[in-house]
Amino acid sequence: MNFKDMQIEKTRKIEEILKSYLPKAEGYQQLIMEAMEYSLMAGGKRLRPMLMQETYRLFGGTGRVIEPFMAAIEMIHTYSLVHDDLPAMDDDEYRRGRKTTHVVYGEDMGILAGDALLNYAFETAAQAFDMEPSQSLRIGKALQILGRKAGIYGMIGGQVVDVKSSGEMISGEKMDFIYRLKTGALIESSMMIGAVLAGAGAEEIRQVEEIAGKVGMAFQIQDDILDVTGTMEVLGKPVHSDEKNEKMTYVVWKGMDTAKQEVEKFSREAIFSLKKFHPADSYLEELLESLIYRER
């Protein structure tokens, strides 16, 4: 089976896991469950749960304790997109090729659907304690990472600086800070949690965090490039949104050619470091490689 076929099959299995952890739409609050499912099951690359699962396997993990965390990280990522699309933020009407959550359910339900996904993510991840009580210390550590990387020292912190910097000329240092936190933090969380739950040592986890940070930088810079070169049909979301929101990007800062070189540099460094762990198969390396050439 080639890489593309494997990716499709792994994505399909991740979709099944996500679906299995969603709450049943019932009761007076049924509408919010429907909005949660609409948001979470809208498709996408499922990159974060895939990176988590592959890192878990890299360090010898074989159980299902990883699955609630895979669902949780995608819930957190999805909630951030739901809130990003709101009129007070990026004010986008399309995401992954269909209407955004607040357009379908209203701005009030868009806010609440994001809130619900964030809260339910931690409720979901905590199910791991029941699955593997003997691994409580690892699970607790994984929850700590999940919370920190999603919060003010991670994704939210980066988003705050990004939003408040719109329309301003910012330094390269500040841009790197935004990218490391806004995009990199959840990717770091994904790979670190995979390593932690598989029993990796402290130094190995640190190295995984460093690899993931470079993956996050490459991913976000490529996103900047696609915002300029992509199309609505391929991306499934509006293009030139950075320009519309007056955001400084790597393309604006360094130019298109240098931005492309940065994507390749960060990706190659991440792959080189990954090889030191001697993966049993090439899938994770090929997944990182695919980020350089992705079109959406």
Buried (B, 14 or more C-beta within 10 A) or exposed (E): EEBEEBBEEBBEBBBEBBEEBBBEBEEEEEBBBBBBBBBBBBEBBBBBBBBBBBBBBBBEBEEEBBBBBBBBBBBBBBBBBBBBBBEEBBBBEBBBBBBBBBBBBBEEBBBBBBBBBBEBBBEBBBBBBEBBEEBEEBBBBBBEBBBBBBEEEBBBBBBBBBBEBEEEEBEEEBBEBBBBBBBBBBBBBBBBBBBBBBEBEEEBBEBBBBBBBBBBBBBBBBBBBBBBBBEEEEBBBBBEBBEEBEBBBBBBBBEBEBBBEBBBBBBBBBBEBBEEBEBEEEBBBBBBBBBBEBEB
